[in-house]
Amino acid sequence: MDYVSALLPPVVMAVFFIGLIRVIVKTQGGANKAKEDAAVEAALARAESTRQASTKTVA
């Protein structure tokens, strides 16, 4: 019975890891891809403008 208690944690972790990978792969692309890309681009633009503004203030 010790082998069951020794194998259970790795098996449980493997099952959850496979489930996580499947969710990540399924959510890539699709209908929400354009919306997610736009959100990332907006965040990058805000960060860049903030960085440029702080550079102008310091200089």
C-alpha positions in Angstrom: 0.0 0.0 0.0 3.0 2.3 0.4 3.5 2.4 -3.4 0.0 3.9 -3.8 0.7 6.7 -1.4 4.1 7.3 -3.1 2.6 7.5 -6.6 -0.5 9.4 -5.8 1.0 13.0 -5.5 2.9 12.8 -8.8 -0.1 11.4 -10.6 -2.4 14.1 -9.3 0.1 16.8 -10.2 0.4 15.3 -13.7 -3.3 15.3 -14.2 -3.7 18.9 -13.1 -0.7 19.9 -15.3 -2.2 18.2 -18.4 -5.5 20.0 -17.7 -3.7 23.3 -17.4 -1.9 22.8 -20.6 -5.1 21.9 -22.4 -6.9 25.0 -21.1 -4.0 27.2 -22.2 -3.9 25.6 -25.7 -7.7 25.9 -26.1 -7.8 29.5 -25.2 -5.1 30.5 -27.7 -6.5 32.2 -30.8 -10.2 32.1 -31.5 -12.7 34.9 -31.2 -11.1 36.6 -28.3 -7.6 36.8 -29.8 -8.1 40.2 -31.4 -9.6 41.6 -28.2 -6.7 40.2 -26.1 -4.1 41.5 -28.7 -5.7 45.0 -28.5 -5.6 45.0 -24.7 -1.9 44.1 -24.8 -1.1 46.7 -27.4 -2.9 49.4 -25.3 -1.0 48.4 -22.2 2.3 48.5 -24.0 1.5 51.9 -25.5 0.6 53.3 -22.0 3.8 52.0 -20.6 5.8 53.4 -23.4 4.2 56.8 -23.1 4.8 56.8 -19.4 8.4 55.9 -19.9 8.9 58.7 -22.5 7.2 61.2 -20.2 9.4 60.3 -17.3 12.5 60.5 -19.5 11.5 64.0 -20.7 10.9 65.1 -17.1 14.2 63.8 -15.8 16.3 65.2 -18.7 
